[in-house]
């Protein structure tokens, strides 16, 4: 079975074509700068070297046409080989607890969640509408970043704000990165040789955006991102948890408008705000050259992760494994070591030799006798979307 996964951003289209029997990507690529005078297309066929193509894509429809031409040339029987298309959708609100076969009703519910994700959901919808139009004969499935966290109990997802803000306006914590947390939780349980339903995990997805989840028996019971992806950990350019009253101060004292504060919190804060860099490799290079602001950014980043590890340990009571994933979680040995330092009383420790170069796609970096395993697991959000799409098709046919 072949499944195409699409992730439509405001000016980009990321895609992967999976052979589900082998669980391998036959083709993956990214079309960027859609809508600009010159777009770019990078793609990779199987394990071959990446290829680059300059082109002009006016909109997602043209980007999809480019992709479909490539698919026709790649698949021996063309597009008829596709069993389904899985679409990444950022916000499913409270309506979607699992993937949904896309029809007009599902589209209306994704539209209804636009106020909760005004940048992401319209782009995701544009990709869906164009793909439905161009590939009407294939089932399309929406897979939501928020769905995995719909199991949070009310005392974890509610904000201590007036109740009608929740009941009438949906102001609550939703959580994001659900496909990644779900995927690495399954891989971690496999690695530990335990059923997922009996496994308690703290999963740390550390990429440009970053979030932590407390997973009890395979179920998400808390997560650090909230109503938007701004809450929680310090990130590349997002501030994460800060005193909400800082916004009042910025408005009243510095005369900042709401949009400027929004931009400041999302685009100019986090590591970027503290040291002028948002890429973790650049931050390390700057710190190594002696820059104090980069050293501070690293210390803050690790400290804030450690605080969540402590909090989620308390939430779970028993933890089988701490799981690092995402570009930073998978590659940054210093960070993994630093956020686990001083946690031996929790049964958490890192073996420096194992931490230096963990094997892919999953490896333990804790000493063998550690009560809590510390794992590095490579995430694969596209494969998880494909797996959830396949599951949705099976459920529909039963
Ligand atoms: P996204 O959230 O956009 O998917 P990724 O998961 O790819 O991002 O993570 C990007 C982050 O991973 C960047 O901050 C990058 O510097 C960091 N990263 C990638 N490789 C390394 C490395 N070897 N050491 C430290 N950080 C790394």
Boltz pocket constraint, residues with backbone or C-beta under 6 A from the ligand:
constraints:
  - pocket:
      binder: B
      contacts: [[A, 206], [A, 207], [A, 208], [A, 209], [A, 236], [A, 278], [A, 279], [A, 280], [A, 281], [A, 282], [A, 326], [A, 327], [A, 328], [A, 331], [A, 332]]
      max_distance: 6.0
